[in-house]
């Protein structure tokens, strides 16, 4: 059996390597055409363009690994079926379940790899690509940073601190702004529950303003709602905002626990947190789907029909997963259901298809 396992693994890994390289190359080619105008308008150098695509590779791998697993499984077992090798294995008393073991083992390893790869490598690469585009090419100033689960931003005359920035709504929460004199002494401090970007200006809510006069005496002003003129807009803070995709699982979990303990709504981040656990399992699910369709090529009309059917069902996973996650972020579905619905649905389908084939 070791010889048979090595043979199946060799065929599978050969297709897997080819599909991974092909997906990366196609992704870069399409991205190059999409961003060519932006590169030219910002007069990007060859080094900047090369660095951008180099740091894009980890994200591409994270997105395409499950698809590569699916396609490699379909190709491997479809060709084994086409040349009657699976029939020969069955004739020698080897069940399809046993034949699937090498590929399932690889899929399990890839699932673990995908989880830790997206934890350790992908967030860093995403930050680098955004920095190359926004700072190096578009010359935007990154005057802040994300530290200890908070956003810090330094302008010429103020230091900003936010607990949470809802990028899609342009809302800041847990705000502290220290406005400084030219000698860096404190001029005014603004503390507010939240601020919303409305009509190209910041509207602050539930705020207190502490003003320091020339004698270093503080005076306080409370307000439920007030427009505060600030030189910075939402786009300035988006440069340093750290979205869920820019954080690994453990960093995101620390962030969720911290802002939840401070009373902020973390439903959106909890969905992304669960999604980081659920998504790597798709590799195992797609292997079962791929095998179920590829071994049917002996009876159902050929390799191409099985490939088309398997790819259609496999890529439907991404559509359902993205849709259920969006429903969860909108509050329509519970957090756990939104993150795991596609896994449960397609996992059940994969198990049923695999169970129904002749072993």
C-alpha positions as CSV (number, residue, x, y, z in Angstrom):
1,X,0.0,0.0,0.0
2,X,2.9,2.4,0.6
3,X,3.8,2.1,-3.1
4,X,0.2,2.9,-4.1
5,X,0.1,5.9,-1.7
6,X,3.3,7.2,-3.1
7,X,2.0,6.9,-6.6
8,X,-1.3,8.8,-5.8
9,X,0.6,11.4,-3.8
10,X,3.0,12.0,-6.7
11,X,0.2,12.5,-9.2
12,X,-1.7,14.7,-6.8
13,X,1.2,16.9,-5.8
14,X,2.2,17.3,-9.5
15,X,-1.2,18.7,-10.3
16,X,-1.3,20.7,-7.1
17,X,2.0,22.5,-7.9
18,X,0.9,23.2,-11.5
19,X,-2.5,24.6,-10.4
20,X,-0.9,26.8,-7.6
21,X,1.6,28.3,-10.0
22,X,-1.1,28.8,-12.6
23,X,-3.5,30.5,-10.2
24,X,-0.7,32.8,-8.9
25,X,0.4,33.8,-12.4
26,X,-3.2,34.4,-13.6
27,X,-4.0,36.5,-10.5
28,X,-1.0,38.6,-11.0
29,X,-1.7,39.1,-14.7
30,X,-5.3,40.2,-14.1
31,X,-4.2,42.4,-11.2
32,X,-1.6,44.0,-13.4
33,X,-4.1,45.0,-16.0
34,X,-6.5,46.3,-13.4
35,X,-3.9,48.5,-11.7
36,X,-1.9,49.5,-14.8
37,X,-3.6,52.9,-15.0
38,X,-3.0,53.5,-11.3
39,X,0.7,52.6,-11.7
40,X,1.1,54.9,-14.6
41,X,-0.8,57.9,-13.1
42,X,1.4,57.7,-10.0
43,X,4.6,57.1,-12.0
44,X,5.4,53.9,-10.1
45,X,8.8,52.6,-10.5
46,X,9.6,49.0,-11.6
47,X,10.9,48.3,-8.1
48,X,7.7,49.4,-6.5
49,X,5.5,47.4,-9.0
50,X,7.7,44.3,-8.4
51,X,7.6,44.7,-4.6
52,X,3.8,45.1,-4.7
53,X,3.3,41.8,-6.6
54,X,5.9,40.0,-4.6
55,X,4.1,40.9,-1.4
56,X,0.8,40.0,-3.0
57,X,1.8,36.4,-3.4
58,X,0.9,35.3,0.2
59,X,-2.6,36.7,-0.2
60,X,-3.0,35.0,-3.5
61,X,-1.9,31.7,-2.0
62,X,-4.3,32.1,0.9
63,X,-7.2,32.7,-1.5
64,X,-6.4,30.1,-4.1
65,X,-5.2,27.1,-2.0
66,X,-8.7,25.6,-1.6
67,X,-9.3,26.0,-5.4
68,X,-6.0,24.4,-6.1
69,X,-6.9,21.5,-3.8
70,X,-10.2,21.0,-5.6
71,X,-8.8,21.1,-9.1
72,X,-5.9,18.9,-8.2
73,X,-8.2,16.3,-6.7
74,X,-10.5,16.4,-9.8
75,X,-7.6,16.0,-12.2
76,X,-5.8,13.3,-10.2
77,X,-8.8,10.9,-9.7
78,X,-10.4,11.7,-13.1
79,X,-7.3,10.6,-14.9
80,X,-7.0,7.5,-12.6
81,X,-10.6,6.8,-13.6
82,X,-10.1,7.5,-17.2
83,X,-7.3,5.0,-17.5
84,X,-9.2,2.4,-15.4
85,X,-6.6,2.5,-12.6
86,X,-9.3,2.9,-10.0
87,X,-11.1,-0.1,-11.4
88,X,-7.9,-2.1,-11.1
89,X,-7.4,-1.0,-7.5
90,X,-11.0,-2.0,-6.7
91,X,-10.4,-5.4,-8.4
92,X,-7.5,-6.0,-6.0
93,X,-9.7,-5.4,-3.0
94,X,-8.8,-1.7,-2.4
95,X,-11.8,0.4,-1.5
96,X,-12.2,4.0,-2.6
97,X,-12.1,5.0,1.0
98,X,-8.6,3.7,1.2
99,X,-7.6,5.3,-2.1
100,X,-8.8,8.6,-0.7
101,X,-6.5,8.5,2.4
102,X,-3.4,10.1,0.8
103,X,-5.3,13.0,-0.6
104,X,-7.3,13.6,2.6
105,X,-4.0,13.5,4.6
106,X,-2.6,16.2,2.3
107,X,-5.8,18.2,2.6
108,X,-5.6,18.1,6.4
109,X,-2.0,19.3,6.3
110,X,-2.9,22.1,3.9
111,X,-5.8,23.1,6.2
112,X,-3.4,23.5,9.1
113,X,-0.9,25.2,6.9
114,X,-3.6,27.6,5.6
115,X,-4.6,28.6,9.1
116,X,-1.1,29.4,10.3
117,X,-0.1,30.9,7.0
118,X,-3.0,33.4,7.3
119,X,-2.1,33.9,10.9
120,X,1.7,34.6,10.5
121,X,2.3,35.7,6.9
122,X,-0.7,37.0,5.1
123,X,-1.6,39.9,7.4
124,X,2.0,41.3,7.1
125,X,2.0,41.0,3.3
126,X,-1.4,42.8,3.1
127,X,0.0,45.7,5.1
128,X,3.1,45.9,2.9
129,X,1.1,46.0,-0.3
130,X,-1.2,48.7,1.1
131,X,1.8,50.7,2.3
132,X,3.4,50.4,-1.2
133,X,0.3,51.7,-2.9
134,X,-0.8,54.4,-0.5
135,X,2.5,55.7,0.9
136,X,5.2,54.9,-1.7
137,X,3.1,55.3,-4.9
138,X,0.3,57.7,-3.9
139,X,2.5,59.6,-1.5
140,X,-0.1,59.6,1.3
141,X,1.4,60.2,4.7
142,X,1.0,57.3,7.2
143,X,1.2,59.4,10.4
144,X,-0.3,56.8,12.7
145,X,-0.2,53.2,13.7
146,X,-2.2,50.4,15.2
147,X,-0.8,49.5,18.6
148,X,-2.1,47.6,21.6
149,X,-5.5,47.2,19.8
150,X,-5.9,51.0,19.5
151,X,-5.4,53.4,16.6
152,X,-2.9,56.2,17.2
153,X,-2.6,59.1,14.7
154,X,-0.2,62.1,14.9
155,X,-0.9,65.2,12.9
156,X,1.2,68.4,13.0
157,X,-0.7,69.9,16.0
158,X,-2.5,67.0,17.6
159,X,-2.3,63.3,18.7
160,X,-5.4,61.2,18.1
161,X,-6.4,58.0,19.8
162,X,-9.4,55.8,18.8
163,X,-10.7,52.6,20.2
164,X,-12.6,51.6,17.1
165,X,-13.0,52.9,13.5
166,X,-16.0,51.6,11.5
167,X,-14.6,52.1,8.1
168,X,-17.8,51.3,6.2
169,X,-19.8,53.9,8.2
170,X,-17.0,56.5,8.8
171,X,-17.6,56.4,12.6
172,X,-15.0,56.8,15.2
173,X,-15.6,55.4,18.7
174,X,-13.8,56.0,22.0
175,X,-12.1,59.2,20.9
176,X,-9.3,61.1,22.7
177,X,-7.7,64.1,20.9
178,X,-4.8,66.0,22.4
179,X,-4.3,69.3,20.6
180,X,-0.9,70.8,21.2
181,X,0.8,74.2,21.2
182,X,3.9,74.8,19.1
183,X,6.1,74.0,22.1
184,X,4.2,70.6,22.4
185,X,2.4,71.7,25.6
186,X,-1.3,70.6,25.9
187,X,-3.7,73.2,24.4
188,X,-7.0,71.3,24.4
189,X,-8.2,67.8,25.0
190,X,-11.3,66.3,23.4
191,X,-12.9,63.2,24.8
192,X,-16.0,61.8,23.0
193,X,-18.0,58.7,22.8
194,X,-18.2,58.7,19.0
195,X,-17.8,61.0,16.0
196,X,-19.5,60.6,12.6
197,X,-18.5,62.0,9.3
198,X,-21.5,64.0,8.0
199,X,-21.5,66.6,5.2
200,X,-17.7,66.6,5.0
201,X,-17.3,67.4,8.7
202,X,-16.9,65.5,12.0
203,X,-19.9,65.6,14.3
204,X,-19.0,64.6,17.9
205,X,-21.4,63.1,20.4
206,X,-21.4,62.9,24.2
207,X,-18.1,64.8,24.5
208,X,-16.2,66.9,27.0
209,X,-13.6,69.5,25.9
210,X,-10.8,70.4,28.3
211,X,-9.1,73.7,27.4
212,X,-5.9,74.9,29.0
213,X,-5.4,78.6,29.2
214,X,-2.1,80.6,29.4
215,X,-2.0,80.1,33.2
216,X,-2.3,76.3,32.8
217,X,-5.8,76.4,34.3
218,X,-8.3,73.9,32.8
219,X,-11.8,74.8,31.8
220,X,-14.4,72.1,30.9
221,X,-17.2,72.1,28.3
222,X,-19.8,69.4,27.9
223,X,-21.8,68.8,24.8
224,X,-24.2,66.1,23.5
225,X,-23.6,67.0,19.9
226,X,-21.1,69.4,18.3
227,X,-19.2,69.9,15.1
228,X,-15.5,70.0,15.6
229,X,-13.4,71.2,12.7
230,X,-10.5,68.9,12.1
231,X,-8.0,68.9,9.2
232,X,-8.2,65.1,8.9
233,X,-10.9,63.2,7.2
234,X,-11.8,59.5,7.1
235,X,-9.3,58.7,4.3
236,X,-6.5,59.9,6.5
237,X,-7.4,57.4,9.2
238,X,-8.1,54.6,6.7
239,X,-4.3,54.4,5.9
240,X,-3.6,53.1,9.4
241,X,-6.9,51.2,10.1
242,X,-6.3,47.6,10.6
243,X,-9.2,45.5,9.2
244,X,-9.9,41.9,10.2
245,X,-8.1,40.6,7.1
246,X,-4.9,42.4,8.2
247,X,-4.9,40.5,11.5
248,X,-4.3,36.9,12.3
249,X,-6.7,34.9,14.4
250,X,-5.0,35.4,17.7
251,X,-4.4,39.1,17.2
252,X,-8.1,39.6,16.1
253,X,-9.3,37.6,19.2
254,X,-7.3,39.9,21.5
255,X,-8.7,42.9,19.7
256,X,-12.3,41.6,20.0
257,X,-11.9,40.8,23.7
258,X,-10.5,44.3,24.4
259,X,-13.1,46.4,22.7
260,X,-15.9,44.1,23.9
261,X,-14.7,44.7,27.5
262,X,-14.9,48.4,26.9
263,X,-18.6,48.1,25.8
264,X,-18.3,48.3,22.0
265,X,-20.3,46.2,19.5
266,X,-18.0,43.4,18.2
267,X,-20.5,41.4,16.2
268,X,-18.8,42.1,12.9
269,X,-15.4,41.2,14.2
270,X,-16.7,38.0,15.9
271,X,-18.0,36.8,12.5
272,X,-14.6,37.4,10.9
273,X,-13.0,35.6,13.9
274,X,-15.2,32.5,13.4
275,X,-14.6,32.8,9.6
276,X,-10.8,32.5,10.1
277,X,-11.5,29.1,11.8
278,X,-14.1,27.9,9.4
279,X,-12.5,28.7,6.1
280,X,-9.4,26.3,6.2
281,X,-11.8,23.3,6.6
282,X,-12.9,23.9,3.1
283,X,-9.9,22.0,1.8
284,X,-11.2,18.7,3.3
285,X,-14.7,19.4,2.0
286,X,-13.5,20.1,-1.5
287,X,-11.4,17.0,-1.6
288,X,-14.5,14.9,-0.9
289,X,-16.5,16.8,-3.5
290,X,-13.6,16.4,-6.1
291,X,-13.3,12.7,-5.5
292,X,-17.0,12.1,-5.7
293,X,-17.2,13.7,-9.1
294,X,-14.0,12.5,-10.6
295,X,-14.6,8.8,-10.0
296,X,-18.0,9.1,-11.7
297,X,-16.2,9.9,-14.9
298,X,-16.1,6.2,-15.7
299,X,-19.9,6.1,-15.9
300,X,-21.1,9.6,-16.4
301,X,-19.7,10.8,-19.7
302,X,-16.0,11.6,-19.3
303,X,-13.5,13.7,-17.5
304,X,-14.6,17.1,-18.7
305,X,-18.2,16.7,-17.5
306,X,-17.0,15.6,-14.1
307,X,-14.5,18.4,-13.9
308,X,-17.2,21.0,-14.8
309,X,-19.7,19.6,-12.3
310,X,-17.1,19.4,-9.5
311,X,-15.8,22.9,-10.2
312,X,-19.3,24.3,-10.3
313,X,-20.2,22.9,-6.9
314,X,-16.8,23.6,-5.4
315,X,-16.8,27.3,-6.4
316,X,-20.4,27.6,-5.2
317,X,-18.9,27.3,-1.7
318,X,-17.3,30.7,-2.0
319,X,-20.5,32.3,-3.1
320,X,-22.5,30.8,-0.2
321,X,-19.7,31.6,2.3
322,X,-19.4,35.2,1.2
323,X,-23.2,35.6,1.2
324,X,-23.7,34.1,4.7
325,X,-20.9,36.2,6.1
326,X,-22.4,39.3,4.7
327,X,-25.8,38.4,6.3
328,X,-24.0,37.9,9.6
329,X,-22.3,41.3,9.4
330,X,-25.7,42.8,8.7
331,X,-27.1,41.2,11.8
332,X,-29.6,38.9,9.9
333,X,-27.8,35.7,10.9
334,X,-26.3,34.7,14.2
335,X,-22.5,34.9,14.3
336,X,-21.8,31.1,14.4
337,X,-24.4,30.3,11.8
338,X,-23.0,33.0,9.4
339,X,-19.5,31.7,9.7
340,X,-20.2,28.0,9.6
341,X,-23.3,27.6,7.4
342,X,-21.4,27.0,4.2
343,X,-19.2,24.4,5.9
344,X,-22.2,22.5,7.3
345,X,-24.1,22.7,4.0
346,X,-21.3,21.7,1.7
347,X,-19.7,19.3,4.2
348,X,-23.0,17.4,4.3
349,X,-23.3,17.4,0.5
350,X,-19.7,16.2,0.2
351,X,-20.3,13.4,2.8
352,X,-23.5,12.3,1.0
353,X,-21.8,12.3,-2.5
354,X,-18.9,10.4,-1.1
355,X,-21.1,7.9,0.6
356,X,-23.2,7.2,-2.5
357,X,-20.3,6.3,-4.8
358,X,-19.4,2.7,-5.3
359,X,-16.3,1.9,-3.3
